[in-house]
Amino acid sequence: MNPVPFRESLKVWTKVALYSFGGPAGQIAVMHKVLVEEKKWVSENRFLHALNYCMLLPGPEAQQLATYIGWLLHKTMGGIAAGTLFVLPGFLSILALSIMYAVFYDVWIIQAVFFGIKPAVLAIVVGAVIKIGKRALKNEVMAAVALLSFIAIFFFNAGFPYIVITAGLLGFLGGKIFPEKFCVIGEQPVSEISETSGTSDNLFRFEKPSAAKTIFTVLFWLALWLFPVGILFLIFGKENVFVQQSLFFSRAAVVTFGGAYSVLAYIAQKAVETYGWLKPGEMLDGLGMAETTPGPLIQVVQFVGFMGAFRNAGSLHPLAAGILASIIVTWVTFIPSFLYIFTGAPFIEHFRGNKNLSSALSGITAAVVGVMLNLGIWFSLNVLFAEVHEINFSIARLFIPDWKTVHYGALALTLLAFLVFFVLKWDMLKTIAVCMAGGMAWHFFLL
């Protein structure tokens, strides 16, 4: 019998979804805080094991991680529930903001409401880096891998997939030579399970995945993904905006390695120059919506789809066209994630105790800590400064903030967030609420 009631899990996934601000680093931090530290439904190692696999996939890694852990707890239905609930608040929020943007153009009011959220998310991200780093960087070798990964992505703009592949190969080879240094993510002893996880990992038992079941899973989710696209093509023809968007964002869902930021420039260029869905600069408005609402950052594609259909509605009412496009774009963006998880997770779980896999994933875990540190620093620079200059030196780069553009309101709220989160040890909801109230006060009384 599963010790975690399905109804209880729905409540928790709803809580995770509503707290999931600030891009993948913040969302992973929220899940770690709720699922590992508070609920103790999965152990630290199990969480990192799932995270490692999701980091290898194209698409929104935080939503995929939620789907994976939901699948661990309640098989396919659990994965569908967790993955869907993770997306739903962001979908509804951005749909409402897109309608307001298209009709009233008053996005700045909405951004003012969420002004205080970013400093709170920054504190949560820093907390996640510290906690995951303490558990994953168990020796100097893992710390070196994390440091090198941070240097590679922060100073040399190395592609995230290359960092992950290199770290995995390093862990695999290192595990054969120095297993005590490289194989640090593995099974937990029973004594540790009892202390760190209310649900023993031994309760998660899965049969060896069969070829027939794997093929069925692939075909089912491929059909679910592509059948609506085919129907749209037959009804409207290939030149219709809905068909163009479904095909374009289906392709994007396959190549979005390295998270949302790695593909946003490509999407923005195509949306403006090739398809004319957005006007220059509007992608930043959509990104502001995605960063200040719960859910995956890649949800910004919903705004792109909405505006493109709103402006090319044809015989439909513009708002009806925008809403339909929002549904289509969200569908083709996130259905592939369910395909990746439900196909690959059984194999990842089956080989979980394999030492070669464990050492490879240990290297990836260390690299992920470095990448999360990069995200935290990048996020802090953009929260605290209005202008951050990128200076290039041959193959290297350096981010230099313009100290004249420091945002004193954001700085004050960041200090407030660190005070209540780290010193007073308030939970995430209280931290976000306090910072949001402070942001509103700053905007309406001090500006």
C-alpha positions in Angstrom: 0.0 0.0 0.0 1.3 3.4 -0.9 1.9 5.4 2.3 1.3 8.7 0.4 -2.5 9.1 -0.3 -3.2 10.3 -3.8 -5.5 13.0 -2.6 -2.8 14.3 -0.3 -0.4 14.4 -3.2 -2.7 16.5 -5.3 -2.8 19.1 -2.5 1.0 19.1 -2.3 1.5 19.3 -6.1 -1.0 22.3 -6.1 1.1 23.9 -3.4 4.3 23.3 -5.3 2.8 24.7 -8.5 1.6 27.9 -6.8 5.0 28.5 -5.2 7.0 27.8 -8.4 8.3 31.2 -9.3 11.6 32.3 -10.6 12.5 29.8 -13.4 13.9 26.3 -13.1 16.4 27.0 -10.2 13.7 28.5 -8.0 11.2 25.8 -9.0 13.6 23.0 -8.2 14.3 24.7 -4.9 10.6 24.7 -4.1 10.2 21.0 -4.9 13.3 20.2 -2.8 12.0 22.2 0.1 8.5 20.7 0.0 9.1 17.1 -1.1 12.4 16.3 0.6 12.6 18.5 3.6 9.0 19.1 4.7 7.0 16.1 3.5 10.0 13.7 3.3 8.3 11.7 0.5 11.5 11.1 -1.3 15.1 10.9 -0.1 17.8 13.3 -1.1 19.5 10.7 -3.3 16.2 9.8 -5.0 15.5 13.5 -5.7 19.0 14.1 -7.2 18.7 10.8 -9.2 15.5 12.0 -10.8 16.9 15.6 -11.3 19.9 14.2 -13.1 17.8 12.4 -15.7 15.6 15.5 -16.2 18.6 17.7 -16.8 19.6 15.5 -19.7 16.2 16.0 -21.5 15.0 18.8 -23.8 12.2 20.8 -22.4 11.3 22.3 -19.0 13.4 20.3 -16.5 11.4 21.4 -13.4 8.1 20.3 -14.8 9.7 17.0 -15.9 11.1 16.6 -12.4 7.6 17.0 -10.9 6.3 14.5 -13.4 9.0 12.0 -12.5 8.4 12.2 -8.8 4.7 12.1 -9.3 5.3 8.9 -11.3 7.5 7.5 -8.5 4.7 8.0 -6.0 1.6 7.0 -8.0 2.8 5.6 -11.3 1.3 7.1 -14.5 -1.6 8.9 -12.9 0.6 10.5 -10.4 3.0 11.7 -13.1 0.1 13.1 -15.1 -1.3 14.9 -12.1 2.0 16.3 -10.9 3.0 17.5 -14.4 -0.3 19.0 -15.3 -0.8 20.8 -11.9 2.7 22.2 -12.3 1.7 23.9 -15.6 -1.9 24.9 -14.8 -1.4 28.0 -12.6 1.1 29.5 -15.0 -1.2 28.7 -18.0 -4.1 30.5 -16.4 -2.0 33.4 -15.2 -0.3 34.1 -18.5 -3.6 33.6 -20.3 -5.2 36.4 -18.2 -2.1 38.6 -18.6 -2.1 38.0 -22.3 -5.7 39.1 -22.6 -5.0 42.2 -20.6 -1.9 42.9 -22.6 -3.7 42.5 -25.9 -6.7 44.6 -24.9 -5.3 47.2 -22.4 -1.5 47.2 -22.8 -1.1 47.8 -19.0 1.5 45.1 -18.3 3.5 47.5 -16.0 0.7 47.4 -13.5 0.9 43.6 -13.3 4.7 43.7 -13.0 4.3 46.2 -10.1 2.1 43.7 -8.3 4.8 41.1 -8.6 7.8 43.4 -8.0 8.6 41.9 -4.6 8.5 38.3 -5.8 12.0 38.2 -7.5 14.0 39.0 -4.3 12.1 36.3 -2.5 12.9 33.8 -5.2 16.5 34.8 -5.1 16.7 33.9 -1.4 15.0 30.5 -2.2 17.5 29.8 -5.0 20.5 30.6 -2.8 19.0 28.3 -0.2 18.7 25.5 -2.7 22.2 25.8 -4.0 23.6 25.7 -0.4 21.5 22.7 0.6 21.9 20.6 -2.5 25.6 21.6 -2.6 26.2 20.3 0.9 24.7 16.9 0.1 26.1 16.5 -3.4 29.6 17.9 -3.1 30.8 15.3 -0.7 34.5 15.5 -1.5 37.0 17.8 -3.3 36.6 16.0 -6.6 32.9 16.7 -6.8 33.5 20.3 -5.6 36.0 20.7 -8.5 33.5 19.4 -11.0 30.9 21.9 -9.8 33.4 24.8 -9.9 34.6 23.9 -13.4 31.0 23.6 -14.6 30.2 27.0 -13.2 33.3 28.5 -14.9 32.4 26.9 -18.2 28.9 28.2 -18.3 29.3 31.5 -16.6 32.6 32.7 -18.1 32.7 30.8 -21.4 29.0 30.4 -22.2 29.5 26.7 -22.7 26.4 24.8 -23.8 24.5 23.1 -21.0 24.2 19.8 -22.9 28.0 19.7 -23.4 28.6 20.4 -19.7 26.2 17.6 -18.7 27.7 15.1 -21.2 31.2 15.9 -20.1 30.4 15.6 -16.4 28.7 12.3 -17.0 31.6 10.9 -19.0 34.0 12.2 -16.3 32.0 10.5 -13.6 31.7 7.3 -15.6 35.5 7.0 -16.2 36.4 8.4 -12.8 34.1 5.8 -11.1 36.2 3.0 -12.6 39.5 4.5 -11.3 38.5 6.2 -8.1 35.0 4.9 -7.2 35.2 6.3 -3.6 35.5 9.8 -5.1 33.1 9.6 -8.0 30.3 7.3 -6.8 28.7 9.6 -4.2 25.0 9.4 -5.4 23.8 5.9 -4.6 21.5 4.0 -2.4 20.9 5.3 1.1 21.6 3.1 4.2 18.5 2.1 6.1 19.5 4.3 9.1 19.7 7.3 6.8 16.4 6.6 5.2 14.6 6.6 8.5 16.1 10.0 9.4 15.7 11.8 6.0 12.7 10.3 4.3 9.3 9.6 5.7 8.8 7.2 2.7 11.5 4.6 2.5 13.0 4.3 -1.0 12.7 0.6 -0.7 8.9 1.0 -1.2 9.5 2.2 -4.7 9.7 -1.1 -6.6 9.4 -1.3 -10.4 9.5 -4.2 -12.7 12.1 -4.4 -15.5 10.6 -2.4 -18.4 9.6 -4.6 -21.3 10.0 -3.7 -25.0 6.3 -4.1 -25.7 5.3 -1.7 -22.9 8.0 0.8 -23.9 6.8 0.8 -27.5 3.2 1.2 -26.5 4.1 4.2 -24.2 6.1 5.8 -27.0 3.3 5.4 -29.6 0.6 6.5 -27.2 2.2 9.8 -26.2 3.4 10.4 -29.8 -0.2 10.0 -31.0 -1.4 12.3 -28.2 1.2 14.9 -29.1 0.8 14.8 -32.9 -2.8 13.8 -33.6 -4.2 17.3 -32.8 -1.5 18.8 -35.0 -2.7 16.6 -37.9 -6.3 17.5 -37.3 -5.5 21.2 -37.4 -3.6 20.7 -40.6 -6.5 18.9 -42.3 -9.0 21.5 -41.1 -7.1 24.7 -41.7 -4.2 23.9 -44.1 -0.4 24.4 -43.6 -0.5 28.3 -43.9 -2.9 28.7 -41.0 -1.5 30.4 -37.8 -2.6 27.5 -35.6 -0.8 24.9 -37.8 2.3 27.0 -38.0 2.5 27.5 -34.3 1.8 23.8 -33.5 4.6 22.7 -35.9 7.1 25.4 -34.8 6.7 24.8 -31.1 6.7 21.0 -31.5 10.1 21.4 -33.1 11.2 23.7 -30.2 10.1 21.1 -27.7 12.6 18.7 -29.2 15.6 21.0 -29.2 15.3 23.0 -26.0 18.3 21.5 -24.3 19.7 23.7 -21.6 16.5 25.2 -20.3 14.2 28.0 -21.5 16.9 30.7 -21.8 18.8 28.7 -24.3 15.9 28.8 -26.8 14.2 32.1 -26.1 16.4 34.1 -28.4 15.7 31.7 -31.2 11.9 31.8 -30.6 11.9 35.6 -30.3 13.7 36.0 -33.6 11.4 33.6 -35.5 8.3 35.0 -33.9 9.2 38.6 -34.9 11.2 38.3 -38.2 9.8 35.1 -39.8 6.2 34.8 -38.6 5.3 38.4 -37.5 3.6 37.1 -34.4 5.3 39.7 -32.1 6.5 43.2 -32.5 10.2 43.9 -31.6 10.7 44.1 -27.8 7.4 42.3 -27.0 9.3 39.1 -26.1 10.7 40.9 -23.1 7.1 41.7 -22.0 6.2 38.1 -22.3 9.3 37.0 -20.4 8.4 39.4 -17.6 5.0 37.7 -17.4 6.6 34.2 -17.2 9.2 35.3 -14.6 6.5 36.8 -12.3 4.0 34.0 -12.5 4.2 30.5 -11.2 5.1 27.7 -13.5 7.9 26.9 -16.1 9.7 29.9 -17.7 9.2 28.3 -21.1 5.5 29.1 -20.6 6.4 32.4 -22.3 5.7 30.6 -25.6 2.0 30.7 -24.6 2.2 34.5 -24.8 3.8 34.3 -28.2 1.1 32.0 -29.5 -1.7 34.1 -28.1 -0.4 37.3 -29.7 0.3 35.6 -33.0 -3.2 34.2 -33.2 -4.8 37.4 -31.8 -3.2 39.4 -34.7 -3.9 36.7 -37.3 -7.3 35.5 -36.2 -8.9 35.3 -39.6 -12.7 34.6 -39.3 -12.4 34.0 -35.6 -12.8 36.6 -32.8 -9.3 37.7 -31.9 -9.7 36.7 -28.2 -11.1 33.3 -29.2 -8.2 32.8 -31.5 -5.7 33.8 -28.8 -7.2 31.4 -26.3 -7.2 28.5 -28.8 -3.6 29.2 -29.7 -2.7 29.3 -26.0 -4.1 25.8 -25.6 -2.4 24.5 -28.7 1.0 25.9 -27.9 0.9 24.7 -24.3 -0.1 21.2 -25.5 2.7 20.7 -28.0 5.2 22.2 -25.6 4.5 20.0 -22.6 3.1 16.7 -23.9 6.7 15.7 -25.1 7.8 16.0 -21.5 5.4 13.2 -20.5 6.7 11.1 -23.4 10.3 11.5 -22.2 9.5 10.7 -18.5 7.1 7.8 -18.9 9.4 6.2 -21.5 12.8 6.8 -19.8 12.0 6.8 -16.1 11.4 3.0 -15.8 14.9 2.4 -17.3 16.5 5.0 -15.1 14.9 3.4 -12.0 15.8 -0.2 -13.2 19.5 0.7 -13.4 19.5 2.9 -10.3 21.8 0.6 -8.3 24.3 0.3 -11.2 27.6 1.6 -10.1 28.6 2.9 -13.6 25.3 4.8 -13.8 25.7 6.1 -10.2 29.1 7.5 -10.8 28.1 9.1 -14.1 25.0 10.7 -12.4 27.2 11.8 -9.5 29.3 13.8 -11.9 26.2 15.3 -13.4 24.8 16.2 -10.0 28.0 18.1 -9.2 27.8 19.9 -12.5 24.1 20.8 -11.8 25.2 22.5 -8.6 27.6 24.7 -10.6 24.8 25.4 -13.2 22.4 26.4 -10.4 25.1 28.7 -8.9 25.3 30.3 -12.4 21.6 30.8 -12.5 21.6 32.3 -9.0 24.3 34.8 -9.8 22.7 35.7 -13.2 19.4 36.1 -11.5 20.8 38.3 -8.7 22.5 40.6 -11.2 19.3 41.1 -13.2 17.3 41.6 -10.0 19.6 44.2 -8.5 20.8 46.1 -11.5 18.9 47.7 -14.4 21.9 47.3 -16.7 24.4 44.5 -16.8 27.1 44.7 -19.5 28.6 41.6 -21.1 32.3 42.1 -22.0 33.8 39.5 -24.3 37.5 38.5 -24.3 38.0 36.1 -27.2 36.2 33.0 -26.1 35.5 34.2 -22.6 33.0 36.7 -21.3 32.4 38.7 -18.1 29.3 40.3 -16.7 29.8 43.8 -15.3 26.9 45.5 -13.6 26.5 49.2 -14.0 26.6 50.3 -10.4 24.8 53.5 -11.2 21.7 51.5 -12.1 21.5 49.6 -8.9 17.8 49.3 -7.8 17.7 50.2 -4.2 14.2 48.9 -3.8 15.2 45.5 -5.1 18.3 45.6 -2.9 16.2 46.4 0.2 13.7 43.6 -0.6 16.6 41.2 -1.2 18.0 41.9 2.3 14.5 41.5 3.7 14.0 38.2 1.9 17.4 36.9 3.2 16.5 38.0 6.7 13.1 36.3 6.9 14.2 33.2 5.0 17.6 32.5 6.5 17.6 34.2 9.9 13.9 34.1 10.9 13.5 30.8 9.0 10.1 31.7 7.6 8.7 29.4 5.0 8.5 30.2 1.3 4.9 31.5 1.3 5.5 34.0 4.1 8.8 35.1 2.5 7.1 35.7 -0.8 4.1 37.4 0.8 6.3 39.8 2.9 8.4 40.7 -0.1 5.4 41.2 -2.3 3.9 43.6 0.3 7.3 45.4 0.4 7.4 45.6 -3.3 3.9 47.1 -3.5 4.8 49.6 -0.8 7.9 50.7 -2.6 6.1 51.1 -6.0 3.2 53.1 -4.7 4.7 55.1 -1.9 8.4 55.6 -2.6 8.7 55.9 -6.4 
